[in-house]
Amino acid sequence: MQNIIGKAVRPIESEAYEILRAIQAYEYSEKAILKNVQTFRCSEPDSLKYVLDNLADLVAKEVHGSGGYGMLVGPAANKNELKNFANKLRKNPSNYIAQPTLSLSTVPIFAKKGLAPRHDDLRPFVLVSPDGMNITPGGLTRSKDTESEWKSVLTTSGVRNGYDKKYDAYCASDAIDYLLRDTDNPSSVISSIENARTNARMVRTVLTTEVWEAVNETWMAFRKTLKTC
C-alpha cells in the first residue's frame, strides 16, 4: 500500500479515508490527528436512513467517482433531482457516501465585471518552507508509468482535452511538463501563478505593498524553480 503525498490509495473518494481511520483505531488504539469531513457510508443502514432523511442538506457521491461526476449537491438540487437520487441510494446504497456541505475557502479573480470569488482546489505539487520551494515527487507519481495511468492523471485534473491536442501519447515526461510548466495549459502551475500575478496587477492600487510583493516574489520564485526542476 502506498500513501505518497498527493497519491490516492485507490480511487474511491472519501470512503477510503473512513475505512483507513477505522483500521487505525482498531490496530493501534489511536485516533487520527487530522480531522476529516464527517462521512456517511450509505452501505450502513443507520447512515443510509440519515442520508435519505437529510439529503437536501448533504452532498452525496459515488464511492468510485471523480471530477464531480455522479454526485448530488443537496442544497442546489430541485425536488425531482432529490427524488431520483434517493431512488439510486435505495437501489444501490453501497455505491454511495454522503457528507455535509462546507463553506470552502475562496480566492479573488478578475472577472468581466470586476473581482469575484472562486473556490480554491489545492493539491500538494509544490511545498513552500522557509528554506525554499520543493516539487514533491509524490504529487505526480504513479505506480506504473503506463499510458492508462497518466491518462487518468490528466483526466482527473480536467486537462486531458488540451493535452490530446498537443501530444499523441501519454507518458510521464510530457504529462508532468504539461501539468507543471506548459503555458499552453491554463491550469498548469506556472499559468495559475502568472494569472494570479496578472489579477493582482489589475487591482494593484487596492493591494498593500506587502501583498503585492508577496505575489510578485512567489511568481518569480516559481518561474525559477519550474525551469530547473
C-alpha positions as CSV (number, residue, x, y, z in Angstrom):
1,M,0.0,0.0,0.0
2,Q,1.4,3.4,-1.0
3,N,0.5,6.7,0.6
4,I,2.7,9.3,-1.1
5,I,1.7,12.9,-0.7
6,G,-0.9,13.7,-3.4
7,K,-1.4,10.0,-4.3
8,A,-4.7,8.2,-3.6
9,V,-4.6,4.7,-2.1
10,R,-7.4,3.8,-4.5
11,P,-9.9,6.0,-6.4
12,I,-12.9,5.5,-4.1
13,E,-13.2,9.0,-2.8
14,S,-13.7,9.6,0.9
15,E,-14.9,6.1,1.8
16,A,-11.2,5.0,1.8
17,Y,-10.3,7.6,4.4
18,E,-13.1,6.4,6.7
19,I,-12.0,2.8,6.3
20,L,-8.4,3.7,7.0
21,R,-9.3,5.7,10.1
22,A,-11.3,2.7,11.4
23,I,-8.3,0.4,10.7
24,Q,-6.0,2.8,12.6
25,A,-8.3,2.9,15.6
26,Y,-8.6,-0.9,15.7
27,E,-5.0,-1.8,15.1
28,Y,-3.3,0.9,17.1
29,S,-6.0,2.1,19.5
30,E,-5.3,5.7,18.3
31,K,-7.5,8.2,16.7
32,A,-6.2,10.1,13.6
33,I,-4.7,13.5,14.5
34,L,-6.1,15.3,11.4
35,K,-9.9,15.6,11.3
36,N,-11.8,14.5,8.3
37,V,-15.1,15.7,7.0
38,Q,-17.9,13.7,8.6
39,T,-18.7,10.9,6.1
40,F,-21.8,8.7,6.0
41,R,-21.3,5.3,4.3
42,C,-24.7,4.5,2.8
43,S,-23.9,0.8,3.0
44,E,-24.6,1.1,6.7
45,P,-28.4,1.0,7.4
46,D,-28.3,3.8,10.0
47,S,-26.2,6.1,7.8
48,L,-28.5,5.4,4.8
49,K,-31.6,6.3,6.8
50,Y,-29.9,9.6,7.9
51,V,-28.8,10.4,4.4
52,L,-32.3,9.8,2.9
53,D,-33.9,11.9,5.7
54,N,-31.4,14.8,5.2
55,L,-30.5,14.5,1.5
56,A,-31.4,18.1,0.8
57,D,-28.7,19.3,3.2
58,L,-25.9,16.9,2.1
59,V,-23.5,16.2,-0.7
60,A,-23.8,12.6,-2.0
61,K,-21.4,11.0,-4.4
62,E,-20.3,7.7,-5.8
63,V,-17.5,6.0,-3.9
64,H,-15.6,5.3,-7.2
65,G,-16.4,8.7,-8.8
66,S,-14.1,11.6,-9.5
67,G,-14.2,15.0,-11.1
68,G,-17.7,15.8,-9.7
69,Y,-19.5,13.1,-11.8
70,G,-22.3,11.0,-10.3
71,M,-22.9,13.3,-7.4
72,L,-25.7,15.4,-5.9
73,V,-25.4,18.7,-4.1
74,G,-28.5,18.7,-2.0
75,P,-28.9,22.4,-1.3
76,A,-28.7,23.1,-5.1
77,A,-31.0,20.3,-6.2
78,N,-34.7,20.5,-7.0
79,K,-37.4,18.1,-5.7
80,N,-37.2,15.9,-8.8
81,E,-33.4,15.6,-8.6
82,L,-33.6,14.7,-4.9
83,K,-36.3,12.1,-5.5
84,N,-34.3,10.4,-8.4
85,F,-31.1,10.4,-6.4
86,A,-32.9,8.9,-3.3
87,N,-34.1,6.1,-5.5
88,K,-30.4,5.4,-6.6
89,L,-29.4,5.3,-2.9
90,R,-32.1,2.8,-2.1
91,K,-31.3,0.6,-5.1
92,N,-27.5,0.5,-4.5
93,P,-26.6,2.1,-1.2
94,S,-23.0,0.6,-1.0
95,N,-22.2,2.6,-4.1
96,Y,-22.5,6.0,-2.3
97,I,-21.3,8.1,0.5
98,A,-22.6,11.5,1.8
99,Q,-21.1,14.4,3.6
100,P,-22.3,17.8,4.9
101,T,-21.8,20.8,2.8
102,L,-18.9,23.0,3.7
103,S,-18.1,26.7,3.4
104,L,-15.0,26.4,1.2
105,S,-12.2,29.0,1.1
106,T,-12.2,31.3,-1.9
107,V,-9.7,33.4,-3.8
108,P,-10.4,36.6,-5.7
109,I,-10.1,36.5,-9.5
110,F,-10.6,39.3,-12.0
111,A,-13.8,38.5,-13.9
112,K,-15.5,40.6,-16.6
113,K,-17.5,42.6,-14.0
114,G,-14.5,43.0,-11.7
115,L,-13.3,41.0,-8.7
116,A,-15.2,37.8,-8.0
117,P,-14.7,34.9,-5.5
118,R,-13.9,31.4,-6.7
119,H,-13.4,28.2,-4.8
120,D,-9.8,27.1,-4.4
121,D,-8.8,23.5,-5.1
122,L,-5.2,22.9,-4.0
123,R,-3.0,19.8,-4.4
124,P,0.4,19.4,-2.9
125,F,2.5,19.5,-6.0
126,V,4.7,22.3,-4.6
127,L,5.7,22.7,-0.9
128,V,6.9,26.1,0.4
129,S,9.0,26.4,3.5
130,P,11.4,29.0,5.0
131,D,14.2,27.1,3.2
132,G,12.7,27.4,-0.2
133,M,10.3,25.5,-2.6
134,N,10.3,21.8,-3.5
135,I,8.5,20.0,-6.2
136,T,7.1,16.8,-4.5
137,P,7.7,13.6,-6.4
138,G,4.6,12.1,-4.9
139,G,2.2,14.7,-6.3
140,L,2.8,13.5,-9.9
141,T,3.8,9.9,-9.3
142,R,2.0,6.7,-10.3
143,S,2.9,3.1,-9.5
144,K,3.4,2.3,-13.2
145,D,4.5,4.6,-16.0
146,T,1.8,3.4,-18.3
147,E,-0.4,5.2,-20.8
148,S,-3.6,4.4,-18.8
149,E,-2.0,5.8,-15.5
150,W,-1.1,9.2,-17.0
151,K,-4.3,9.3,-18.9
152,S,-6.1,9.0,-15.6
153,V,-4.0,11.8,-14.1
154,L,-4.8,14.2,-16.9
155,T,-8.5,13.3,-16.9
156,T,-8.7,13.8,-13.1
157,S,-7.0,17.2,-13.5
158,G,-9.5,18.2,-16.1
159,V,-6.9,19.0,-18.8
160,R,-6.9,15.9,-21.0
161,N,-8.6,17.5,-23.9
162,G,-6.0,20.2,-24.1
163,Y,-3.2,17.6,-23.7
164,D,-4.6,15.5,-26.5
165,K,-4.5,18.4,-28.9
166,K,-0.7,18.7,-28.3
167,Y,0.5,15.2,-27.8
168,D,-0.1,11.9,-29.5
169,A,0.7,9.6,-26.5
170,Y,0.6,9.6,-22.7
171,C,3.9,9.5,-20.9
172,A,5.4,10.8,-17.7
173,S,7.7,13.5,-19.1
174,D,5.0,15.1,-21.3
175,A,2.3,14.8,-18.7
176,I,4.4,16.4,-15.9
177,D,5.6,19.1,-18.2
178,Y,2.0,19.9,-19.3
179,L,0.7,20.0,-15.7
180,L,3.6,22.0,-14.2
181,R,5.2,24.4,-16.7
182,D,3.3,24.4,-20.0
183,T,1.9,27.9,-20.6
184,D,-0.5,26.4,-23.3
185,N,-2.3,24.8,-20.4
186,P,-4.3,27.5,-18.5
187,S,-4.4,25.1,-15.5
188,S,-0.7,24.4,-15.2
189,V,1.1,25.5,-12.1
190,I,3.0,28.2,-13.9
191,S,-0.1,29.5,-15.7
192,S,-2.0,29.7,-12.4
193,I,0.8,31.7,-10.8
194,E,1.1,34.0,-13.7
195,N,-2.7,34.6,-13.8
196,A,-2.7,35.3,-10.1
197,R,0.0,37.9,-10.6
198,T,-1.9,39.4,-13.6
199,N,-5.0,39.7,-11.5
200,A,-3.0,41.3,-8.7
201,R,-1.5,43.9,-11.1
202,M,-5.0,44.9,-12.3
203,V,-6.0,45.7,-8.7
204,R,-2.6,46.9,-7.6
205,T,-4.0,50.2,-6.2
206,V,-6.1,48.4,-3.7
207,L,-3.5,46.0,-2.5
208,T,-1.0,46.7,0.2
209,T,2.7,46.8,-0.7
210,E,3.3,43.6,1.4
211,V,0.6,41.6,-0.5
212,W,1.9,42.7,-3.9
213,E,5.5,41.9,-3.1
214,A,4.5,38.5,-1.8
215,V,2.6,37.7,-5.0
216,N,5.4,39.0,-7.2
217,E,8.2,37.2,-5.3
218,T,6.2,34.0,-5.4
219,W,5.7,34.3,-9.2
220,M,9.5,34.9,-9.7
221,A,10.5,32.0,-7.4
222,F,8.1,29.6,-9.1
223,R,9.3,30.5,-12.6
224,K,12.9,29.9,-11.5
225,T,12.0,26.6,-9.7
226,L,9.9,25.2,-12.5
227,K,12.6,25.9,-15.1
228,T,15.2,23.9,-13.2
229,C,13.1,21.0,-11.9
